[in-house]
Amino acid sequence: MKTDHEYIISQGEIVQEKKIYALNGMEIVRRGDAYFVRYDGGAHQVCWREDQISREELEQIKAGRTGQYDVFLALQKRIISLGEDPYKSNWIPLGPVGE
């Protein structure tokens, strides 16, 4: 029997996560009280990322294209402000994403 819950290893611990939204190569999972969006952030090459988002950003993404654009633009700015490169992979999918 297939379930939406999966177990992953995060920072050396086994944690449960649940896929709660998926569309067009993007998916959102919940781990405890935190939400993470997984997506290909590359422009000309594949760049898989997993970044934490708020509950409000989750709702914006689910609302449609305009909300998705706004969230990803803000997310890129947030990643840059943390001194990270938003076009550098930080996650590797183990199977299809966004199905």
LINGILIN-V144277 format. One record per residue. N is the residue number from 1. RES is the residue in three letters. PSI is psi in radians with two decimals (* if undefined). Layout:
n;res;psi
N;RES;PSI
N;RES;PSI
//
This chain:
n;res;psi
1;MET;2.25
2;LYS;2.45
3;THR;2.78
4;ASP;-0.18
5;HIS;2.39
6;GLU;2.80
7;TYR;2.36
8;ILE;2.88
9;ILE;2.12
10;SER;2.09
11;GLN;0.74
12;GLY;0.02
13;GLU;2.59
14;ILE;2.15
15;VAL;2.67
16;GLN;2.42
17;GLU;2.75
18;LYS;2.22
19;LYS;2.18
20;ILE;-0.21
21;TYR;2.44
22;ALA;2.39
23;LEU;2.27
24;ASN;0.93
25;GLY;0.22
26;MET;2.52
27;GLU;2.70
28;ILE;2.30
29;VAL;2.72
30;ARG;2.27
31;ARG;1.90
32;GLY;-2.16
33;ASP;0.11
34;ALA;2.57
35;TYR;2.45
36;PHE;2.34
37;VAL;2.35
38;ARG;2.29
39;TYR;2.88
40;ASP;1.87
41;GLY;0.12
42;GLY;2.64
43;ALA;-0.98
44;HIS;-0.01
45;GLN;2.84
46;VAL;2.29
47;CYS;1.49
48;TRP;2.30
49;ARG;2.67
50;GLU;2.03
51;ASP;2.53
52;GLN;2.43
53;ILE;2.86
54;SER;2.94
55;ARG;-0.67
56;GLU;-0.72
57;GLU;-0.64
58;LEU;-0.82
59;GLU;-0.66
60;GLN;-0.76
61;ILE;-0.77
62;LYS;-0.39
63;ALA;-0.37
64;GLY;-3.05
65;ARG;-0.77
66;THR;-0.78
67;GLY;-0.70
68;GLN;-0.80
69;TYR;-0.83
70;ASP;-0.75
71;VAL;-0.80
72;PHE;-0.59
73;LEU;-0.81
74;ALA;-0.66
75;LEU;-0.77
76;GLN;-0.77
77;LYS;-0.71
78;ARG;-0.74
79;ILE;-0.77
80;ILE;-0.72
81;SER;-0.39
82;LEU;0.03
83;GLY;0.27
84;GLU;2.79
85;ASP;2.01
86;PRO;-0.15
87;TYR;0.31
88;LYS;2.26
89;SER;2.47
90;ASN;0.19
91;TRP;2.55
92;ILE;2.06
93;PRO;2.51
94;LEU;-0.05
95;GLY;-2.95
96;PRO;2.52
97;VAL;2.41
98;GLY;0.47
99;GLU;*
//
